[in-house]
Amino acid sequence: MSKGWISIDRKIQEHYFWKEKRVFSKLEAWLDILLNVNHKEKKVVIKNTLFIVKRGQSINSQLTWSKRWNWNRSKVKRFLEMLENDNMVELKTNNKTSILTVCKYDSYQDAKTSNEHQMNIKRTSNEHQTNTNNNVNNVNNDNNDNKKEKKEIFNFRKSLINLGAKEELVIDWLRVRRNKKATNTKTALNGFKNQLNKSNKNINEILEICINKSWSGFNNEWIEKDKKINSKEEYEKFIRKNVTF
C-alpha cells in the first residue's frame, strides 16, 4: 500500500466538482470534516457564550453536517459515533452546541512538514532569482532568437477561405484531396493560386469543378481540354442524330 501524504487546499471546496448537488459518501463526509475543522485556534460566540475552538476542532451541529452532506440527522449521528468508536474523532456536547475534535489532527496537517516545505520553496525561489539575474542577458538574447525563428503554422483550409473560398466547398475539396492522398502544403497552395490566376475564374467556380470531377489539384489547361472533349462529344452526338448517309 502506498504511504506518505498530500496536502489538499481548502479552496477545493470552491471547485464545481465539490459543489455538485449530491449525497456525500462516507469518505467525502470525512474529508469534509478534515477541511472544515479549524487549522488554528479561534474564538466563537454562540448565544452570548464564548467558545474557544482549538486547532482540529469544529462546533458545527449535526444539523449543519446533515445539510452539507445531504444526509438525515440520524445518519449523521451514526456516522459521527462510528468515527468516535474508531478513535478518529472525539465528541462533546453541551446545551449550546457540539464540539468535534479530530484525533491526531497534525498527522493530516503536519505543521513541521509544512514549515519545511515553505522554507524549501523560499530557498528555491531565492536561488532561482539569483540564477535569473545572472542569466538575464542570455535569456533576452534567446528570446529574440526564438522570435526570429518562430514560424506561423500553415493551415491549408484557412488559406483557401482567406482567398474567398466558401467553407463548405473547401471541406468537400479537402475530402477529395484526402481520398487522392494529396498533401496540403504551402507549395500545393501556391501552385493552386498560380493556376487560379491563369483561369480568370472565381475560386468557388474552380472548387466546384474540382469537386465534381474529383480533381485533387487544378490546372487551367485541364478546363480547356475538358471543353474540347465535351464539344467533340456533343458534335458527334448531333451528327448521329441529324445527319443521314
C-alpha positions as CSV (number, residue, x, y, z in Angstrom):
1,M,0.0,0.0,0.0
2,S,1.3,3.5,-0.9
3,K,2.4,5.6,2.0
4,G,3.0,9.3,2.5
5,W,0.6,12.2,2.3
6,I,-0.5,15.1,0.1
7,S,-1.8,18.5,1.1
8,I,-5.3,19.5,-0.1
9,D,-6.1,23.2,-0.2
10,R,-9.4,24.2,1.3
11,K,-10.1,26.0,-1.9
12,I,-11.1,22.6,-3.4
13,Q,-14.5,23.3,-1.8
14,E,-14.9,26.1,-4.3
15,H,-14.4,23.7,-7.3
16,Y,-17.6,22.8,-9.2
17,F,-16.9,19.1,-8.6
18,W,-17.2,19.7,-4.8
19,K,-20.2,22.0,-5.2
20,E,-22.1,19.4,-7.2
21,K,-25.5,18.6,-5.7
22,R,-25.2,15.1,-4.3
23,V,-25.4,12.8,-1.3
24,F,-22.0,12.6,0.2
25,S,-20.2,9.2,0.6
26,K,-18.7,8.4,4.0
27,L,-15.2,9.2,2.5
28,E,-16.5,12.6,1.3
29,A,-18.0,13.3,4.7
30,W,-14.7,12.5,6.4
31,L,-12.8,14.7,4.0
32,D,-15.3,17.5,4.6
33,I,-14.7,17.3,8.3
34,L,-10.9,17.5,7.8
35,L,-11.4,20.5,5.5
36,N,-13.7,22.3,7.9
37,V,-12.2,21.9,11.3
38,N,-10.1,24.9,12.5
39,H,-6.4,24.9,11.4
40,K,-5.7,27.4,14.2
41,E,-7.4,28.4,17.4
42,K,-10.4,30.7,17.1
43,K,-13.0,32.4,19.4
44,V,-16.6,31.9,18.5
45,V,-19.7,33.3,20.2
46,I,-22.9,31.3,20.3
47,K,-26.0,32.6,22.1
48,N,-23.9,35.0,24.1
49,T,-21.5,32.3,25.2
50,L,-17.8,32.5,24.2
51,F,-16.2,29.3,22.9
52,I,-12.6,28.8,22.2
53,V,-12.4,26.4,19.2
54,K,-9.0,24.9,19.1
55,R,-6.9,23.6,16.1
56,G,-8.5,20.4,14.7
57,Q,-11.9,21.2,16.2
58,S,-15.3,22.2,14.8
59,I,-18.5,23.3,16.5
60,N,-20.8,22.5,13.6
61,S,-24.0,21.0,14.8
62,Q,-25.4,17.7,13.4
63,L,-28.0,19.7,11.5
64,T,-25.2,21.7,9.8
65,W,-23.4,18.5,8.8
66,S,-26.6,16.9,7.6
67,K,-27.3,19.9,5.3
68,R,-23.7,19.8,3.9
69,W,-23.8,16.1,3.2
70,N,-27.5,15.8,2.2
71,W,-28.0,13.2,5.0
72,N,-30.7,12.9,7.6
73,R,-29.7,13.6,11.2
74,S,-29.9,10.0,12.2
75,K,-27.3,9.0,9.6
76,V,-25.0,11.9,10.7
77,K,-25.3,10.8,14.3
78,R,-24.5,7.2,13.5
79,F,-21.5,8.2,11.3
80,L,-20.0,10.5,14.0
81,E,-20.4,7.8,16.6
82,M,-18.7,5.3,14.3
83,L,-15.8,7.8,13.9
84,E,-15.6,8.2,17.6
85,N,-15.6,4.4,18.2
86,D,-12.7,4.1,15.8
87,N,-10.8,6.9,17.7
88,M,-10.9,9.2,14.6
89,V,-12.8,11.9,16.4
90,E,-13.9,12.9,19.9
91,L,-17.4,14.3,20.5
92,K,-18.6,16.6,23.3
93,T,-22.0,18.1,23.6
94,N,-23.5,20.8,25.8
95,N,-26.7,22.8,25.9
96,K,-25.4,25.2,23.3
97,T,-23.6,23.2,20.7
98,S,-21.5,20.1,19.8
99,I,-17.7,20.1,19.7
100,L,-16.0,17.7,17.3
101,T,-12.2,17.1,17.7
102,V,-10.2,15.3,15.0
103,C,-7.8,12.9,16.7
104,K,-4.2,13.3,15.7
105,Y,-5.1,16.2,13.5
106,D,-1.4,17.1,13.0
107,S,-0.9,13.8,11.2
108,Y,-3.2,15.2,8.5
109,Q,-1.8,18.8,8.6
110,D,1.8,18.3,9.6
111,A,3.0,21.7,10.7
112,K,6.7,20.7,10.7
113,T,6.5,19.3,7.2
114,S,4.5,22.3,6.1
115,N,7.1,24.7,7.5
116,E,10.0,22.8,5.9
117,H,8.1,22.9,2.6
118,Q,7.7,26.6,2.8
119,M,11.4,27.1,3.6
120,N,12.3,24.9,0.7
121,I,10.0,27.0,-1.6
122,K,11.6,30.2,-0.3
123,R,15.2,28.8,-0.7
124,T,14.4,27.5,-4.2
125,S,12.8,30.9,-5.1
126,N,15.9,32.8,-3.9
127,E,18.2,30.5,-5.8
128,H,16.0,30.8,-8.9
129,Q,16.0,34.6,-8.6
130,T,19.8,34.7,-8.4
131,N,20.2,32.5,-11.4
132,T,17.7,34.6,-13.3
133,N,19.6,37.8,-12.5
134,N,22.9,36.2,-13.6
135,N,21.5,35.0,-16.9
136,V,19.0,37.7,-17.8
137,N,21.0,38.9,-20.8
138,N,21.3,35.3,-22.2
139,V,17.6,34.8,-21.7
140,N,16.8,38.0,-23.6
141,N,19.1,37.0,-26.4
142,D,17.5,33.6,-26.6
143,N,14.0,35.1,-26.7
144,N,15.0,37.4,-29.5
145,D,16.4,34.4,-31.5
146,N,13.2,32.4,-30.8
147,K,11.1,35.2,-32.1
148,K,13.1,35.3,-35.3
149,E,12.9,31.6,-35.8
150,K,9.3,31.2,-34.8
151,K,7.1,30.5,-37.8
152,E,3.4,30.7,-38.2
153,I,1.7,27.3,-38.5
154,F,0.4,26.9,-42.1
155,N,-3.3,26.0,-42.4
156,F,-4.4,24.9,-45.9
157,R,-8.1,25.2,-45.2
158,K,-7.9,28.7,-43.7
159,S,-5.7,29.9,-46.5
160,L,-8.3,28.9,-49.1
161,I,-11.0,30.6,-47.1
162,N,-8.9,33.7,-46.9
163,L,-8.7,33.7,-50.7
164,G,-12.5,34.0,-50.7
165,A,-13.5,30.3,-50.9
166,K,-16.7,29.1,-49.3
167,E,-16.0,26.9,-46.3
168,E,-18.4,24.1,-47.4
169,L,-16.6,23.9,-50.8
170,V,-13.3,23.8,-49.1
171,I,-14.4,21.0,-46.9
172,D,-15.7,19.0,-49.9
173,W,-12.5,19.6,-51.8
174,L,-10.3,18.6,-48.9
175,R,-12.2,15.3,-48.8
176,V,-11.4,14.8,-52.4
177,R,-7.7,15.6,-51.8
178,R,-7.6,13.2,-48.8
179,N,-9.1,10.4,-50.9
180,K,-6.4,11.1,-53.6
181,K,-3.7,11.2,-50.8
182,A,-2.7,14.7,-51.8
183,T,-0.7,16.7,-49.3
184,N,-2.0,20.1,-48.1
185,T,1.3,22.0,-48.2
186,K,2.1,25.6,-48.8
187,T,3.7,24.6,-52.1
188,A,0.5,23.0,-53.2
189,L,-1.5,26.1,-52.3
190,N,0.9,28.3,-54.3
191,G,0.5,26.1,-57.3
192,F,-3.3,26.3,-57.0
193,K,-3.2,30.1,-56.7
194,N,-1.0,30.3,-59.8
195,Q,-3.4,28.3,-61.9
196,L,-6.4,30.1,-60.4
197,N,-4.9,33.4,-61.7
198,K,-4.5,32.0,-65.2
199,S,-8.1,30.8,-65.3
200,N,-9.6,34.2,-64.7
201,K,-12.4,32.4,-62.8
202,N,-13.8,32.8,-59.3
203,I,-12.2,30.5,-56.7
204,N,-15.6,29.0,-55.9
205,E,-16.2,28.1,-59.5
206,I,-12.9,26.3,-59.7
207,L,-13.5,24.4,-56.5
208,E,-16.9,23.3,-57.7
209,I,-15.3,22.0,-60.9
210,C,-12.6,20.2,-58.9
211,I,-15.2,18.6,-56.6
212,N,-17.5,17.5,-59.5
213,K,-14.6,16.0,-61.4
214,S,-12.8,14.6,-58.4
215,W,-9.6,16.6,-59.1
216,S,-7.3,16.7,-56.2
217,G,-5.4,19.6,-57.9
218,F,-6.1,22.1,-60.6
219,N,-4.5,23.1,-63.9
220,N,-6.1,25.7,-66.1
221,E,-5.2,23.6,-69.2
222,W,-7.4,20.8,-67.9
223,I,-10.5,23.0,-68.2
224,E,-9.6,23.9,-71.8
225,K,-9.0,20.3,-72.6
226,D,-12.2,19.3,-71.0
227,K,-14.2,21.9,-73.0
228,K,-12.8,20.5,-76.3
229,I,-13.7,16.9,-75.3
230,N,-17.2,17.9,-74.4
231,S,-17.6,19.9,-77.6
232,K,-16.4,17.0,-79.7
233,E,-18.8,14.6,-78.0
234,E,-21.7,17.0,-78.4
235,Y,-20.8,17.4,-82.1
236,E,-20.7,13.7,-82.8
237,K,-23.9,13.2,-80.9
238,F,-25.5,15.9,-83.1
239,I,-24.2,14.3,-86.3
240,R,-25.5,10.9,-85.4
241,K,-29.0,12.3,-84.6
242,N,-29.4,14.7,-87.5
243,V,-27.3,13.5,-90.4
244,T,-28.2,10.6,-92.7
245,F,-25.8,8.9,-95.1
